[in-house]
Amino acid sequence: MGLGFQLIPWNGLDPQPLIDSEGRIFLVLVGQPRDAGYPACVNRAYDFIKEQGAASHFPAEFCKHRRGLFAAINVGLTFGKGQKLPTWIDNKTYTSLAERLLNHKDITRMAHFASAAFRVWAPRLHRYYIDYNTRLNLRHPGLRRPFAKSVFSCAAFNFGGNVWTFKHRDVCNLPFGLCAVQSLGNFDPHLGGHLVLWDLKLVVEFPAGALILLPSATVAHSNIPVQDGDERVSFTQFTAGGLFRYADYGFRTEAELAAEDPAEYERVMGRREGRWREGLDLFSTVAELAALSQNE
């Protein structure tokens, strides 16, 4: 607060969209379903993630990385860092752990809710993901995503008793894409676990069980630790920007595109200047969503 940040109190239930100067919804405090059974679902998911993490015996070096001081695994489809084709992440000794997490019914329910919320708040952007998923599946039949009814291609499970992240941007994600972050645990959200949005100078209360959709590649963010004796983990979903570029390059790498079709390479590179505006146009405005609601 001494840095001039504004605190946003939030009960973790009622949706609160964040809107830019042109009316676009670019970040949403979504909340959670108004379903009597959902809190129990979240608690079971938390207990399972906590139990699985405690039994996995992560080495010390695994718990220190650019996003924080906690163990984490990414599970799903990715592309980049010299890869020639979209690849399912090899979790090596943690492969069975990853599969257990993906097959847990309560985690699956949370994942599907996050994707459905994405569709509600950013229908054009959600359709963009669907279109690229379809193109990738046609090119590579049988490509898997972590959760059958989620548009996201990758998930991250963050383990530990007090998960909080350093200030960072997830720069390998789609720059104008949304990341689904779900908080879990047993903690007082008034005293810790807040989401800090550095570029916006906002600090958001982030209760357990709640969902937030944010452009994690673009907006710098972090968390405040929870209080001593409290516990927090988190579960996120996202899609690597490389998967979209792979499709745009004709299902090949940038180097392959340049070598095989120089004219197309020049055309694609020429679009980069205005890509940020194309991305912004995929966000919805409040007026658009209100009109959609009335038509339904």
N, C-alpha and C positions, 0 to 999 in steps of 0.2 A: 504493500500500500504506500510505503514511503517513496516508491519509484513512480507514483502517480497512476497506478493501475486501478481500475474500477472493479469492485466485487459484484458478481452476479449471483445472488442467492437462488438456489434451485432445488425443488423437492424431488427431482429425478423422475417425475411422473408427467407433468404438464409440458407439452412441447413449447419450445421457444426458438423460433428461427432468428438468425442473425442476417441482416439485410444491408447491402452496400448502398452507396449514394444513388444508384440508378435502379434501386428496387429489387435487385437480384438476391435470392436466398443462396448464400454461399457456405453456410455452416448451420447445423441444426442441433439443438439440444432436444433430442427426440423423446426421451423418457422410456416408457415400457408399456406393454399391453395392459389394459384395464381388465385383467383376467385374474380371478381369485386364485387360480393355480399357478400363476407365473412366478410369484415370489418363492414358492417352494421349488420350482424348476431352477431358478437362479441359485438358490442355496445348495441344491444337489450338485449343480454344475461346479460351483465353487468348492464344495467338499471333495469332489472327484479330482479337480485340477490340483488342489492342495495335496491330496493323498498321493496322486501320481508323481507330483514334483518331489515330494519328500522321499519317495521310494526310489528315485532315479539316480541319486548320488552324483550330482553334477560336479565336475572338478572346479577348483577355484578359478582357473583361467576362463572357464565357460561363463562365469558370473561377472565378467568385467568387459564391457563393450561400449560403443559410442553412445548407446541410448540409456545406459544405466548400469547399476551394480546388482544384477539379478540374472538368474538363468532364464533363457528364452529359446524357443525353437520355432522356426518358420516351417509350415507344412503346406505344400501345394505346388502349383505350376509357376515356373518363372522363365525368364529369358534375358540374357545379357552376360557380361563378363566373359566374352569370348565364345559363348555357346553358339552352335550352328542351328539348333532346333529348340523349340519350347521343351522344357525338361521338368519332370517331377523332382522336387528337391530330395536329395539323398540324405536322410537323417542318420545314417550309419547305425551306431549302437542304440539310437533313440527311435528307430523306425517303428518298433512295436508300440512304444509310448505314443507316437504320433497317430498310429492307427486306432489305438484305444480312445484317444481324445476325439478323433473324428467320428467314431462310431457311437459315442455317448449320446443318448437321445435328448438329454436336456441341453447339451452344448449345441446339438443340431438345431433344436428349436430356437435357441438364441440367434444362431447364425441365419436361419431363415427369416426370423423377424427383422433382423438388421437389413437384409436385402429387400424385404417388402417395404420397410420404411424408406429406403433409398428410392424405390419406385414412386412412393407417395410424394416425397419432397423434391425430387429432381427427375421427373419422368423422361425428359429428353436425354439427360445424361445417362440414366438407367438404360434407355433404349440403345444408346451408343455402346454401352458395355455388351448388351445382348447381341447387337449386330456383329461386333468383333468376336465374341464367343462363337457365334454361328459360323462365321468365316473360318475361324481356326479349326472348328470341329469338322467342317467340310474338307478342309485341306488335310487335317490329321484326324481321321475318324478314331473315336475312342479316347480322345484327350479327356483327362479327368480334372474335375475341380474338387476342392475339399468337401463341399456340401452340395447335394444334388439340386436344391432349390435356391441356391445363392449365386448371384452373378459374379461374385469375387473369385479370383483365381488362387488366392493364397490366404492363409490364416497364420496368426502368431499367438502363441501361448506364452505368457510371461509369468514365471513361477516365483514364489518366495513369500515371506510373511509381510513384507513392506515394499511392494513394487511401486517405484516412482521413477520417472525418466528425467534425464538431463535435457536441457534445451537442445532441440534438434529439429531438422526437417527430414522427412523420409523421401530423399531426393530421387530414389529409383522408382518411386510410384508414378502413375500418370499425373503430370503436373496439375491438370484441372480436374482430376478425379477426386472422389470422396473415399475416405477411409472410415470404416465402422469400428468404433472403440466402445467396448463394454466393460464396465467396472464391476468387480466382484469382491466380496469379502465381508468382514465384520468390523466396521469402523464408524466413527462419528464424522460425517461429511462436512460439518461446520468447522471442524478442527484440523482436517487433513484430507489428502487425496484430491485436492482441487486440480483442475486443468488450467494451466497458465497459457494464454495465447499472447505471445510476446509482441507480435506486430500490431495487434489490436489493443494492447495494454488492458487486457481483461483477465480476471481470475474467476473461474466458474466452479461453483460447488458441484461435485460429481458423485452422487450417492451410489451405493452398490446396487447393481441390477439395472442401472440406467444405460442408455445408448446415446452416443454423440456421433454425428457424421461431420467430418471436417476434411478440408483439402490439406492433408498432412504433408504433401510434398512442397507446398507453397507457404503455409503459415507455420512459423516456428512455434513449438509447443513443448511443454514439460509438465511435470506433476509436483505437487507438494507432498512430502512424506506424511503418512498417517501417524497418529500419536503412539507412543510406546504402549505396547499391549494390544493395540488394534492390529488388524490384518487386512491386506489388500493384494489381489492379483488382477490381471487384466487379460482380455481376449480381444483381438483385433482381426479385421479382414481388409484386404486391399488387393490391388492388381498392379503388377509391374508395368511401367510404361513401355518397357522393351517389347512386351507382347503386342501392343498396339502398333509400334513402329515396325515390327517384323511383318505384320499383315500389310501395312502401308507400303512397305518396300517390295511387295510382291512375294511375301513369304521367304525372305532371305535377309541376310545381314546388310548393313549399310555398305560394307566393303564389297560384298558380292553384287549389290545393286550398281555401285559405281563401276565395277569391272565389266558387268554383263550388259548394262543398258545406260550408257553415259547420258543420253538425252533425258531419260526418265529420272535419273539421279539429279540432274540440274533442275528439272521441274519440281521434284519433291523438296529439294533444298530451298528452292525459291519460295515455297509455301511457309517456311519456318518463321519468316518475318511477321506474318499475321496469325500464327497458330494460337497465340494467347487470346486473340479476339474470338476466334472460332470456339475456343474452350469456354470463354465467358458466355457466349451465346447459348451454350448447352444448359446453363443454370436457369431455373424458373423464377418468375416473379410472384409476389403474393397475389397480384391481380389475375395472373394466369391460373394459378391453382384454385383461386376462388371461382373462376369461370368454369374450370373443369368440374369442380364440386357441384356447381349448380346444374351443369349438363347431365351429371350422373344421377 
